[in-house]
Amino acid sequence: MTLKPLGDRVVVTMVEAEETTKSGIILAGSAKEKPQIAQVVAVGPGETDKDGKVIPVGVRVGQKVITSKYSGTEIKVDGVEYIIVKSSDILAVVE
């Protein structure tokens, strides 16, 4: 199944969080923070303004981005977990 987001929505998959701290301490599952770095999987066409012009989304498939901490809708397709977020919930592109 292929996901094609509508409007200014973006489908992302989260990048795994570090399991050890810089000092070498291994974190338990409950102690880990929710990861905020995600890989863009699909991008919608963009939002339509009041004049009918489409404003494109500012990210591309394959980019790594930072999302708002508790944003988006989590879904599972073919055993893979994805999150659908609005483009306004994407805070930065990781280069």
DSSP file (Angstrom, degrees, kcal/mol; ACC not computed):
  #  RESIDUE AA STRUCTURE BP1 BP2  ACC     N-H-->O    O-->H-N    N-H-->O    O-->H-N    TCO  KAPPA ALPHA  PHI   PSI    X-CA   Y-CA   Z-CA
    1    1 A M              0   0    0      0, 0.0     2,-0.4     0, 0.0    76,-0.0   0.000 360.0 360.0 360.0 140.6    0.0    0.0    0.0
    2    2 A T        -     0   0    0      2,-0.0     2,-0.5     0, 0.0     0, 0.0  -0.897 360.0-140.9-110.0 137.2    1.2    3.5   -0.8
    3    3 A L        -     0   0    0     -2,-0.4     8,-0.1    74,-0.1    74,-0.0  -0.846  17.6-178.8 -97.3 129.1    0.5    6.5    1.3
    4    4 A K        -     0   0    0     -2,-0.5    40,-0.1    38,-0.1     6,-0.1  -0.913  19.6-145.3-126.9 103.2   -0.3    9.8   -0.5
    5    5 A P        -     0   0    0      0, 0.0     2,-0.3     0, 0.0    38,-0.1  -0.301  11.5-132.6 -69.7 152.2   -0.9   12.7    1.9
    6    6 A L    >   -     0   0    0     38,-0.2     3,-1.6    39,-0.1    38,-0.2  -0.684  61.1 -14.5-101.6 156.0   -3.4   15.4    1.1
    7    7 A G  T 3  S-     0   0    0     -2,-0.3    39,-2.2     1,-0.2    40,-0.2  -0.231 127.2 -19.4  58.4-134.5   -2.9   19.1    1.4
    8    8 A D  T 3  S+     0   0    0     37,-0.2    79,-2.1    38,-0.1    -1,-0.2  -0.038 101.7 126.4 -99.1  31.5    0.1   20.3    3.4
    9    9 A R  E <   -A   86   0A   0     -3,-1.6    35,-2.4    77,-0.2     2,-0.4  -0.598  42.1-158.7 -92.1 153.5    0.5   17.0    5.3
   10   10 A V  E     -AB  85  43A   0     75,-3.1    75,-2.7    -2,-0.2     2,-0.5  -0.994  10.5-141.3-132.2 134.6    3.8   15.0    5.4
   11   11 A V  E     +AB  84  42A   0     31,-2.6    30,-3.2    -2,-0.4    31,-1.6  -0.864  30.9 173.2 -96.9 127.1    4.3   11.3    6.1
   12   12 A V  E     -AB  83  40A   0     71,-2.8    71,-2.7    -2,-0.5     2,-0.4  -0.889  26.8-146.1-129.6 159.6    7.3   10.6    8.3
   13   13 A T  E     - B   0  39A   0     26,-2.1    26,-3.0    -2,-0.3    69,-0.1  -0.995  32.4-115.1-123.4 135.2    8.9    7.7   10.0
   14   14 A M  E     - B   0  38A   0     -2,-0.4     2,-0.4    24,-0.2    24,-0.3  -0.408  19.7-128.4 -74.2 142.7   10.8    8.3   13.2
   15   15 A V        -     0   0    0     22,-2.7    22,-0.3    -2,-0.1    -1,-0.1  -0.741  40.2 -97.5 -86.5 136.1   14.5    7.7   13.5
   16   16 A E        -     0   0    0     -2,-0.4     2,-0.1     1,-0.1    -1,-0.1  -0.214  37.8-120.6 -58.8 141.1   15.4    5.5   16.5
   17   17 A A        -     0   0    0      1,-0.1     2,-0.1    16,-0.1    -1,-0.1  -0.430  36.5 -89.2 -77.5 155.4   16.5    7.3   19.6
   18   18 A E        -     0   0    0      1,-0.1    -1,-0.1    -2,-0.1     3,-0.0  -0.413  29.6-156.7 -62.4 137.8   19.9    6.7   21.2
   19   19 A E  S    S+     0   0    0     -2,-0.1     8,-3.1    -3,-0.1     2,-0.3   0.564  75.7  47.2 -95.7  -9.6   19.8    3.8   23.6
   20   20 A T  B    S-F   26   0B   0      6,-0.3     6,-0.2     2,-0.0     2,-0.1  -0.958  80.4-125.1-129.0 150.7   22.9    5.0   25.6
   21   21 A T    >   -     0   0    0      4,-2.5     3,-1.7    -2,-0.3    -2,-0.1  -0.314  38.5 -97.4 -81.8 173.6   23.9    8.3   26.9
   22   22 A K  T 3  S+     0   0    0      1,-0.3    -1,-0.1     2,-0.1    -2,-0.0   0.804 126.4  55.5 -62.1 -29.0   27.2   10.0   26.0
   23   23 A S  T 3  S-     0   0    0      2,-0.1    -1,-0.3     1,-0.0     0, 0.0   0.464 124.7-103.1 -84.7  -0.1   28.7    8.7   29.3
   24   24 A G    <   +     0   0    0     -3,-1.7     2,-0.4     1,-0.3    -2,-0.1   0.518  69.9 147.2  96.9   6.3   27.7    5.1   28.3
   25   25 A I        -     0   0    0      1,-0.0    -4,-2.5    -5,-0.0     2,-0.4  -0.629  45.1-133.0 -78.4 129.2   24.6    4.6   30.5
   26   26 A I  B     -F   20   0B   0     -2,-0.4     2,-0.3    -6,-0.2    -6,-0.3  -0.706  20.4-137.5 -84.6 129.2   22.0    2.4   28.8
   27   27 A L        -     0   0    0     -8,-3.1     2,-0.1    -2,-0.4     5,-0.1  -0.678   9.1-128.3 -90.7 137.8   18.5    3.8   29.0
   28   28 A A    >>  -     0   0    0     -2,-0.3     3,-1.0     1,-0.1     4,-0.8  -0.401  32.7-104.6 -72.8 160.1   15.5    1.7   29.8
   29   29 A G  G >4 S+     0   0    0      1,-0.3     3,-0.6     2,-0.2    -1,-0.1   0.851 121.2  49.8 -56.8 -38.3   12.5    2.0   27.4
   30   30 A S  G 34 S+     0   0    0      1,-0.2    -1,-0.3     3,-0.0    -3,-0.0   0.692 106.6  56.5 -76.5 -17.6   10.5    4.2   29.8
   31   31 A A  G <4 S+     0   0    0     -3,-1.0    -1,-0.2     2,-0.1    -2,-0.2   0.613  85.4  99.9 -88.8 -12.7   13.4    6.6   30.3
   32   32 A K  S << S-     0   0    0     -4,-0.8     2,-0.2    -3,-0.6   -13,-0.1  -0.467  72.8-126.0 -75.1 143.8   13.9    7.4   26.7
   33   33 A E        -     0   0    0     -2,-0.2   -16,-0.1     1,-0.1    -1,-0.1  -0.561  36.6 -93.2 -81.0 153.8   12.4   10.6   25.3
   34   34 A K        -     0   0    0     -2,-0.2    -1,-0.1     1,-0.1     2,-0.0  -0.521  50.2-113.2 -64.7 127.9   10.2   10.4   22.3
   35   35 A P        -     0   0    0      0, 0.0    -1,-0.1     0, 0.0   -18,-0.1  -0.331  28.7-171.1 -66.1 147.3   12.4   10.9   19.3
   36   36 A Q        +     0   0    0     -3,-0.0    31,-2.4   -22,-0.0     2,-0.5   0.486  58.0  93.0-115.4  -8.7   11.9   14.1   17.3
   37   37 A I  E     + C   0  66A   0    -22,-0.3   -22,-2.7    29,-0.2     2,-0.3  -0.773  55.3 174.3 -91.3 128.7   14.1   13.4   14.3
   38   38 A A  E     -BC  14  65A   0     27,-2.9    27,-2.9    -2,-0.5     2,-0.5  -0.916  31.0-125.8-134.4 157.1   12.1   11.8   11.4
   39   39 A Q  E     -BC  13  64A   0    -26,-3.0   -26,-2.1    -2,-0.3     2,-0.4  -0.893  31.0-122.2-102.5 131.5   12.7   10.8    7.8
   40   40 A V  E     +B   12   0A   0     23,-2.8    22,-2.5    -2,-0.5   -28,-0.2  -0.603  34.1 171.3 -76.5 126.7   10.3   12.2    5.3
   41   41 A V  E     +     0   0A   0    -30,-3.2     2,-0.3    -2,-0.4   -29,-0.2   0.776  65.2   2.6-103.7 -40.1    8.5    9.4    3.4
   42   42 A A  E     -B   11   0A   0    -31,-1.6   -31,-2.6    18,-0.1     2,-0.4  -0.993  60.0-153.6-150.9 150.2    5.8   11.3    1.4
   43   43 A V  E     -B   10   0A   0     -2,-0.3   -33,-0.2   -33,-0.2   -36,-0.1  -0.988  17.2-129.3-129.9 134.5    4.8   14.9    0.9
   44   44 A G        -     0   0    0    -35,-2.4    13,-0.4    -2,-0.4   -38,-0.2  -0.219  34.0-102.3 -72.3 170.6    1.4   16.3    0.0
   45   45 A P        -     0   0    0      0, 0.0     2,-0.2     0, 0.0    12,-0.2   0.771  68.3-102.5 -68.7 -26.3    0.9   18.8   -2.9
   46   46 A G        -     0   0    0    -39,-2.2     2,-0.2    10,-0.2   -39,-0.2  -0.574  41.5 -57.0 125.2 170.6    0.6   21.8   -0.5
   47   47 A E  E     -G   55   0C   0      8,-1.4     8,-3.8    -2,-0.2     2,-0.5  -0.602  45.2-130.0 -86.9 145.6   -2.0   24.0    0.9
   48   48 A T  E     -G   54   0C   0      6,-0.2     6,-0.2    -2,-0.2   -40,-0.1  -0.840  21.5-145.2 -96.5 127.2   -4.4   26.0   -1.3
   49   49 A D    >   -     0   0    0      4,-2.8     3,-1.9    -2,-0.5    -1,-0.0  -0.201  35.8 -89.0 -82.3-178.9   -4.7   29.7   -0.5
   50   50 A K  T 3  S+     0   0    0      1,-0.3    -1,-0.1     2,-0.1    -2,-0.0   0.707 127.0  55.8 -66.9 -19.1   -7.8   31.8   -0.9
   51   51 A D  T 3  S-     0   0    0      2,-0.1    -1,-0.3     0, 0.0     3,-0.1   0.441 119.9-107.1 -90.7   0.1   -7.0   32.6   -4.5
   52   52 A G  S <  S+     0   0    0     -3,-1.9     2,-0.3     1,-0.3    -2,-0.1   0.484  74.4 137.5  89.5   3.1   -6.7   28.9   -5.5
   53   53 A K        -     0   0    0      1,-0.0    -4,-2.8    -5,-0.0     2,-0.5  -0.644  53.8-125.9 -83.2 140.3   -2.9   28.9   -5.8
   54   54 A V  E     -G   48   0C   0     -2,-0.3    -6,-0.2    -6,-0.2    -7,-0.1  -0.752  14.4-152.3 -87.9 125.6   -1.1   25.9   -4.3
   55   55 A I  E     -G   47   0C   0     -8,-3.8    -8,-1.4    -2,-0.5    -1,-0.0  -0.879  24.0-131.6 -96.5 111.5    1.6   26.7   -1.8
   56   56 A P        -     0   0    0      0, 0.0   -10,-0.2     0, 0.0     2,-0.2  -0.207  19.2-105.1 -67.5 154.5    4.1   23.9   -1.9
   57   57 A V        -     0   0    0    -13,-0.4   -48,-0.0   -12,-0.2   -14,-0.0  -0.531  25.4-130.1 -75.7 144.2    5.4   22.1    1.2
   58   58 A G  S    S+     0   0    0     -2,-0.2     2,-0.3    29,-0.0    -1,-0.1   0.236  79.5  72.3 -86.3  14.1    9.0   23.1    2.1
   59   59 A V        -     0   0    0      4,-0.0     2,-0.3     6,-0.0    -2,-0.1  -0.888  64.1-145.5-126.3 160.2   10.4   19.6    2.5
   60   60 A R    >   -     0   0    0     -2,-0.3     3,-1.6     1,-0.0   -20,-0.2  -0.820  35.1 -86.0-119.7 159.5   11.3   16.8    0.1
   61   61 A V  T 3  S+     0   0    0     -2,-0.3   -20,-0.2     1,-0.2     3,-0.1  -0.416 114.1  29.2 -60.9 135.5   11.1   13.0    0.4
   62   62 A G  T 3  S+     0   0    0    -22,-2.5    -1,-0.2     1,-0.4   -21,-0.1   0.143  88.8 124.5  98.9 -18.8   14.3   11.6    2.0
   63   63 A Q    <   -     0   0    0     -3,-1.6   -23,-2.8   -24,-0.1     2,-0.5  -0.400  59.5-128.3 -72.7 150.6   15.1   14.7    4.1
   64   64 A K  E     +CD  39  94A   0     30,-0.6    30,-3.1   -25,-0.2     2,-0.3  -0.872  35.3 179.2 -97.1 134.1   15.5   14.3    7.9
   65   65 A V  E     -CD  38  93A   0    -27,-2.9   -27,-2.9    -2,-0.5     2,-0.5  -0.858  29.9-124.2-131.6 162.8   13.4   16.8    9.9
   66   66 A I  E     -CD  37  92A   0     26,-2.6    25,-2.8    -2,-0.3    26,-1.2  -0.956  32.3-164.6-108.6 127.2   12.7   17.7   13.5
   67   67 A T  E     - D   0  90A   0    -31,-2.4    23,-0.2    -2,-0.5    22,-0.0  -0.661  32.2 -84.0-107.5 163.1    9.0   17.6   14.4
   68   68 A S    >   -     0   0    0     21,-2.1     3,-1.2    -2,-0.2    -1,-0.1  -0.362  50.1-110.8 -60.3 148.6    7.0   19.0   17.3
   69   69 A K  T 3  S+     0   0    0      1,-0.3    -1,-0.1    -3,-0.1    -2,-0.1   0.868 106.5  18.7 -57.8 -47.7    7.2   16.6   20.2
   70   70 A Y  T 3  S+     0   0    0    -34,-0.0    -1,-0.3   -36,-0.0     2,-0.2  -0.182  96.5 125.0-119.8  41.4    3.7   15.3   20.4
   71   71 A S    <   +     0   0    0     -3,-1.2    14,-0.1    18,-0.1    -4,-0.0  -0.550  43.5  29.9 -97.7 162.7    2.4   16.2   16.9
   72   72 A G  S    S-     0   0    0     -2,-0.2     2,-0.5    11,-0.1    13,-0.2  -0.024  78.5 -77.1  90.9 172.6    0.8   14.1   14.2
   73   73 A T  E     -E   84   0A   0     11,-1.9    11,-2.4     2,-0.0     2,-0.4  -0.973  39.8-138.7-116.4 122.2   -1.3   11.0   13.8
   74   74 A E  E     +E   83   0A   0     -2,-0.5     2,-0.3     9,-0.2     9,-0.2  -0.663  29.1 169.3 -85.2 133.2    0.4    7.6   14.3
   75   75 A I  E     -E   82   0A   0      7,-2.8     7,-3.0    -2,-0.4     2,-0.4  -0.930  26.2-141.0-136.6 161.9   -0.6    4.9   11.8
   76   76 A K  E     +E   81   0A   0     -2,-0.3     2,-0.4     5,-0.2     5,-0.2  -0.991  19.4 178.5-127.6 123.5    0.7    1.4   10.9
   77   77 A V  E >  S-E   80   0A   0      3,-2.6     3,-2.1    -2,-0.4   -74,-0.1  -0.991  72.8 -15.7-127.9 123.8    0.8    0.2    7.3
   78   78 A D  T 3  S-     0   0    0     -2,-0.4    -1,-0.1     1,-0.3     3,-0.1   0.840 128.9 -53.1  52.1  37.5    2.1   -3.2    6.3
   79   79 A G  T 3  S+     0   0    0      1,-0.2     2,-0.4    -3,-0.0    -1,-0.3   0.458 115.2 113.8  82.1   1.4    3.8   -3.5    9.7
   80   80 A V  E <   - E   0  77A   0     -3,-2.1    -3,-2.6   -67,-0.0     2,-0.4  -0.903  62.2-133.7-109.5 133.6    5.7   -0.1    9.5
   81   81 A E  E     + E   0  76A   0     -2,-0.4     2,-0.3    -5,-0.2    -5,-0.2  -0.729  29.3 175.1 -89.3 130.3    4.8    2.7   11.8
   82   82 A Y  E     - E   0  75A   0     -7,-3.0    -7,-2.8    -2,-0.4     2,-0.4  -0.866  20.9-145.8-126.3 161.3    4.3    6.2   10.2
   83   83 A I  E     -AE  12  74A   0    -71,-2.7   -71,-2.8    -2,-0.3     2,-0.6  -1.000   8.0-150.5-128.3 131.0    3.3    9.6   11.5
   84   84 A I  E     +AE  11  73A   0    -11,-2.4   -11,-1.9    -2,-0.4     2,-0.3  -0.904  26.2 173.9-101.2 118.8    1.2   12.0    9.4
   85   85 A V  E     -A   10   0A   0    -75,-2.7   -75,-3.1    -2,-0.6     2,-0.2  -0.854  34.0-110.8-122.3 156.5    2.0   15.6   10.4
   86   86 A K  E >   -A    9   0A   0     -2,-0.3     3,-1.9   -77,-0.2     4,-0.3  -0.558  34.5-114.8 -77.7 152.4    1.0   19.0    9.1
   87   87 A S  G >  S+     0   0    0    -79,-2.1     3,-1.3     1,-0.3    -1,-0.1   0.796 116.2  63.4 -61.1 -26.6    3.9   21.0    7.5
   88   88 A S  G 3  S+     0   0    0      1,-0.2    -1,-0.3   -80,-0.2   -79,-0.1   0.685  93.9  62.4 -71.3 -16.5    3.6   23.6   10.3
   89   89 A D  G <  S+     0   0    0     -3,-1.9   -21,-2.1   -21,-0.1     2,-0.7   0.503  82.2  93.2 -84.9  -4.4    4.6   20.8   12.8
   90   90 A I  E <   -D   67   0A   0     -3,-1.3   -23,-0.2    -4,-0.3     3,-0.1  -0.817  53.7-178.8 -89.8 119.0    7.9   20.5   11.1
   91   91 A L  E     -     0   0A   0    -25,-2.8     2,-0.3    -2,-0.7   -24,-0.2   0.811  56.5  -9.8 -90.8 -33.3   10.3   22.7   12.9
   92   92 A A  E     -D   66   0A   0    -26,-1.2   -26,-2.6     2,-0.0     2,-0.5  -0.990  57.2-116.5-162.0 160.0   13.6   22.3   11.0
   93   93 A V  E     -D   65   0A   0     -2,-0.3     2,-0.5   -28,-0.2   -28,-0.3  -0.909  30.3-135.0-102.7 132.4   15.5   20.3    8.4
   94   94 A V  E      D   64   0A   0    -30,-3.1   -30,-0.6    -2,-0.5    -2,-0.0  -0.780 360.0 360.0 -89.5 124.2   18.5   18.3    9.6
   95   95 A E              0   0    0     -2,-0.5    -1,-0.1   -32,-0.1   -30,-0.0   0.389 360.0 360.0-110.7 360.0   21.5   18.8    7.3
